[in-house]
Amino acid sequence: MADINIEKKRSNIWPWIIAILIILALLWAFARHRNNNAATGYGDTTAIQGTAPVPASGTASSTRP
């Protein structure tokens, strides 16, 4: 019988590197977006639950005679 040499093809690493870079970029963008929202107080309702500001006495906007 004749011998047939079959060589394994080396896999290319570039698609893996590109995929990892894309995943890292998406994670970075997601983390940056979440940190930006935390800094601006987006979704934080503690300020809304407080009382309305009381006008200072003796101002022109006072309704008392």
C-alpha positions as CSV (number, residue, x, y, z in Angstrom):
1,M,0.0,0.0,0.0
2,A,1.0,3.6,-0.6
3,D,1.6,5.9,2.4
4,I,-0.3,9.1,2.3
5,N,1.1,11.9,4.4
6,I,-1.5,14.1,6.0
7,E,-0.2,17.2,7.7
8,K,-2.3,19.1,10.2
9,K,-3.0,22.7,9.2
10,R,-1.8,25.3,11.7
11,S,-4.7,27.4,12.8
12,N,-4.3,31.1,12.3
13,I,-4.1,33.2,15.5
14,W,-5.2,36.5,14.0
15,P,-9.0,35.9,14.2
16,W,-8.6,35.0,17.9
17,I,-6.6,38.2,18.6
18,I,-9.2,40.4,16.7
19,A,-12.0,38.7,18.6
20,I,-10.4,39.3,22.0
21,L,-9.7,42.9,21.1
22,I,-13.4,43.4,20.1
23,I,-14.6,41.8,23.3
24,L,-12.2,44.0,25.4
25,A,-13.4,47.1,23.6
26,L,-17.0,46.2,24.3
27,L,-16.3,45.6,27.9
28,W,-14.4,48.9,28.2
29,A,-17.3,50.8,26.6
30,F,-19.8,49.1,28.9
31,A,-17.8,49.9,32.0
32,R,-17.2,53.5,30.9
33,H,-21.0,53.9,30.3
34,R,-21.8,52.5,33.7
35,N,-19.2,54.7,35.5
36,N,-20.5,57.8,33.7
37,N,-24.1,57.1,34.9
38,A,-22.9,56.6,38.4
39,A,-21.1,59.9,38.4
40,T,-24.1,61.8,37.1
41,G,-26.6,60.2,39.5
42,Y,-28.6,58.8,36.7
43,G,-31.2,56.5,38.1
44,D,-30.7,57.8,41.7
45,T,-34.0,58.9,43.1
46,T,-32.7,60.1,46.5
47,A,-32.8,63.8,45.5
48,I,-36.3,63.5,44.3
49,Q,-37.6,62.1,47.6
50,G,-36.5,65.2,49.6
51,T,-38.6,68.2,50.4
52,A,-39.0,71.2,48.2
53,P,-36.7,74.1,49.0
54,V,-38.1,76.7,51.3
55,P,-37.7,80.3,50.1
56,A,-35.7,82.6,52.3
57,S,-37.7,85.0,54.5
58,G,-37.9,88.6,53.4
59,T,-37.6,87.9,49.6
60,A,-39.9,89.5,47.0
61,S,-41.4,86.1,46.2
62,S,-42.9,85.8,49.6
63,T,-46.7,85.4,49.6
64,R,-47.3,86.8,53.1
65,P,-48.5,90.4,53.4
